[in-house]
């Protein structure tokens, strides 16, 4: 039994492939096998490049994170997209570091195996290194994230380096960077022209040299994403970046159609949860109005003696004194 009280068993003779699987996923430092898989790390994510596609999904609260992890997601991204799909803003720009800490805490409480990555929101890593480390540190220490994500290329390299040197893993983000939506002219495909594509390649290489463990590519042409995936040594996770990346990410509310007002071309809806929720709530409202809910199966009774005593007990509504 280990220090967490989880029953263990000694390793029996195994094939080399089985040993490799166990060492990577179940072996603890004592050389015994835990009944629960080991939590995903940035090291494991890096080693998935070219071997196994990485499945990442956003999550903003405890139930969403719990369900996504149970479904097998490798990475749970607490994205500043929560501003739009949870808080009702028209962009990610109003999202604060306090918002991110609050939601990341909830996701971290649910995640046992998946890697939790949290976005650093608008203007929290563009000042000096001290402010960047303070904000990134809050997401790690206070909120429980295992890594942070930053949008931008060569211009944020000093901040990436500062975080990596401080022991904070960083995921990069290129292509459409929603925090710069007003600067780039709206939500549109990036990197279609040669100069823009060339700069993106240079930015990706700069981020890798700065120490990122993965890069998200958003809304760029598939050939450019394929070129980037081939050239750089860390995993590339695409959203609207085609089929040839090392992994994919989608927004929880988009793939479930959970009160999501838009459906971009790159989104595949795997369910229509929003419609089901609306139908269920509408039925509840109708049954309350018609007094069909609650029925006898939803109420609690009382023994006859207590009910008799209660029936005999009256109160004067004007004086609240017993009669």
DAZIWO-V440068 format. One record per residue. N is the residue number from 0. RES is the residue in one letter. SS is DSSP state (H for helix, E for strand, - for the rest). PHI is phi in whole degrees, -180 to 180 (NA if undefined). Layout:
# DAZIWO-V440068
N&RES&SS&PHI, N&RES&SS&PHI
This chain:
# DAZIWO-V440068
0&X&-&NA, 1&X&-&-87, 2&X&-&-68, 3&X&-&-91, 4&X&-&81, 5&X&-&-90, 6&X&-&-67, 7&X&E&-125, 8&X&E&-135, 9&X&E&-69, 10&X&-&-73, 11&X&-&-96, 12&X&-&-56, 13&X&-&-138, 14&X&-&-70, 15&X&H&-62, 16&X&H&-67, 17&X&H&-66, 18&X&H&-61, 19&X&H&-63, 20&X&H&-64, 21&X&H&-67, 22&X&H&-60, 23&X&H&-79, 24&X&H&-119, 25&X&-&-126, 26&X&E&-79, 27&X&-&-97, 28&X&-&-69, 29&X&-&-88, 30&X&-&81, 31&X&E&-122, 32&X&E&-95, 33&X&E&-85, 34&X&-&-74, 35&X&-&-114, 36&X&-&-61, 37&X&-&-72, 38&X&-&-63, 39&X&-&-65, 40&X&-&-123, 41&X&H&-65, 42&X&H&-62, 43&X&H&-65, 44&X&H&-60, 45&X&H&-59, 46&X&H&-79, 47&X&-&-81, 48&X&-&-56, 49&X&-&74, 50&X&-&-116, 51&X&-&-145, 52&X&-&-60, 53&X&E&-95, 54&X&E&-104, 55&X&E&-119, 56&X&E&-142, 57&X&E&-77, 58&X&-&-151, 59&X&-&-128, 60&X&-&-152, 61&X&H&-62, 62&X&H&-64, 63&X&H&-64, 64&X&H&-65, 65&X&H&-61, 66&X&H&-67, 67&X&H&-65, 68&X&H&-67, 69&X&H&-61, 70&X&-&-80, 71&X&-&103, 72&X&-&-62, 73&X&-&-79, 74&X&E&-130, 75&X&E&-106, 76&X&E&-100, 77&X&E&-85, 78&X&-&-86, 79&X&-&-71, 80&X&-&-59, 81&X&H&-58, 82&X&H&-58, 83&X&H&-91, 84&X&H&-92, 85&X&-&-116, 86&X&-&-95, 87&X&-&84, 88&X&-&-77, 89&X&-&-94, 90&X&-&-159, 91&X&-&-88, 92&X&-&-61, 93&X&-&-72, 94&X&-&-66, 95&X&-&-106, 96&X&H&-65, 97&X&H&-65, 98&X&H&-58, 99&X&H&-66, 100&X&H&-63, 101&X&H&-58, 102&X&H&-75, 103&X&H&-66, 104&X&H&-57, 105&X&H&-63, 106&X&H&-65, 107&X&H&-63, 108&X&H&-66, 109&X&H&-89, 110&X&-&-80, 111&X&-&-108, 112&X&-&-117, 113&X&-&-66, 114&X&E&-80, 115&X&E&-96, 116&X&E&-117, 117&X&E&-119, 118&X&E&-71, 119&X&-&-83, 120&X&-&-77, 121&X&-&-51, 122&X&-&62, 123&X&-&-107, 124&X&-&-145, 125&X&-&-112, 126&X&-&-94, 127&X&-&-99, 128&X&H&-64, 129&X&H&-61, 130&X&H&-66, 131&X&H&-60, 132&X&H&-65, 133&X&H&-63, 134&X&H&-70, 135&X&H&-64, 136&X&H&-63, 137&X&H&-63, 138&X&H&-66, 139&X&H&-83, 140&X&H&-76, 141&X&H&-83, 142&X&-&-100, 143&X&-&90, 144&X&-&-66, 145&X&-&-102, 146&X&E&-166, 147&X&E&-121, 148&X&E&-121, 149&X&-&-126, 150&X&-&-93, 151&X&E&128, 152&X&-&-112, 153&X&H&-57, 154&X&H&-67, 155&X&H&-104, 156&X&H&-53, 157&X&H&-59, 158&X&H&-73, 159&X&H&-62, 160&X&H&-61, 161&X&H&-61, 162&X&H&-67, 163&X&H&-61, 164&X&H&-65, 165&X&-&-88, 166&X&-&90, 167&X&-&-104, 168&X&-&-65, 169&X&E&-126, 170&X&E&-104, 171&X&E&-87, 172&X&E&-153, 173&X&E&-125, 174&X&E&93, 175&X&-&-73, 176&X&-&-111, 177&X&H&-56, 178&X&H&-68, 179&X&H&-109, 180&X&H&-59, 181&X&H&-73, 182&X&H&-77, 183&X&H&-92, 184&X&-&89, 185&X&-&104, 186&X&-&-86, 187&X&-&-138, 188&X&-&-62, 189&X&E&-108, 190&X&-&81, 191&X&-&-80, 192&X&-&-93, 193&X&H&-60, 194&X&H&-61, 195&X&H&-67, 196&X&H&-66, 197&X&H&-63, 198&X&H&-63, 199&X&H&-65, 200&X&H&-61, 201&X&H&-66, 202&X&H&-63, 203&X&H&-62, 204&X&H&-64, 205&X&H&-65, 206&X&H&-66, 207&X&H&-63, 208&X&H&-63, 209&X&H&-76, 210&X&-&116, 211&X&-&-64, 212&X&-&-98, 213&X&E&-167, 214&X&E&-135, 215&X&E&-89, 216&X&E&-113, 217&X&E&-117, 218&X&-&54, 219&X&E&-132, 220&X&-&-62, 221&X&H&-58, 222&X&H&-60, 223&X&H&-69, 224&X&H&-63, 225&X&H&-64, 226&X&H&-63, 227&X&H&-63, 228&X&H&-61, 229&X&H&-72, 230&X&H&-81, 231&X&-&-97, 232&X&-&-91, 233&X&-&-106, 234&X&E&-62, 235&X&E&-111, 236&X&E&-113, 237&X&E&-101, 238&X&E&-139, 239&X&-&70, 240&X&-&-121, 241&X&-&92, 242&X&-&-96, 243&X&-&-106, 244&X&-&-79, 245&X&-&-79, 246&X&E&-170, 247&X&E&-135, 248&X&E&-138, 249&X&E&-135, 250&X&-&-79, 251&X&H&-47, 252&X&H&-69, 253&X&H&-74, 254&X&H&-71, 255&X&-&-99, 256&X&-&50, 257&X&-&-101, 258&X&-&55, 259&X&-&-90, 260&X&-&-74, 261&X&-&-128, 262&X&-&-136, 263&X&-&-61, 264&X&-&-57, 265&X&-&-81, 266&X&-&-91, 267&X&-&-108, 268&X&-&-87, 269&X&-&-97, 270&X&-&-163, 271&X&-&-124, 272&X&H&-62, 273&X&H&-59, 274&X&H&-63, 275&X&H&-65, 276&X&H&-65, 277&X&H&-61, 278&X&H&-61, 279&X&H&-65, 280&X&H&-68, 281&X&H&-61, 282&X&H&-65, 283&X&H&-59, 284&X&H&-59, 285&X&H&-62, 286&X&H&-73, 287&X&H&-66, 288&X&H&-63, 289&X&H&-88, 290&X&-&64, 291&X&-&-83, 292&X&-&-126, 293&X&-&-82, 294&X&-&-106, 295&X&H&-60, 296&X&H&-76, 297&X&H&-108, 298&X&-&-112, 299&X&-&-111, 300&X&-&-94, 301&X&-&-148, 302&X&-&-68, 303&X&H&-60, 304&X&H&-64, 305&X&H&-65, 306&X&H&-65, 307&X&H&-64, 308&X&H&-64, 309&X&H&-65, 310&X&H&-64, 311&X&H&-82, 312&X&-&-93, 313&X&-&-125, 314&X&E&-132, 315&X&-&-73, 316&X&-&-63, 317&X&-&-86, 318&X&-&-108, 319&X&-&56, 320&X&-&-101, 321&X&E&-69, 322&X&-&-100
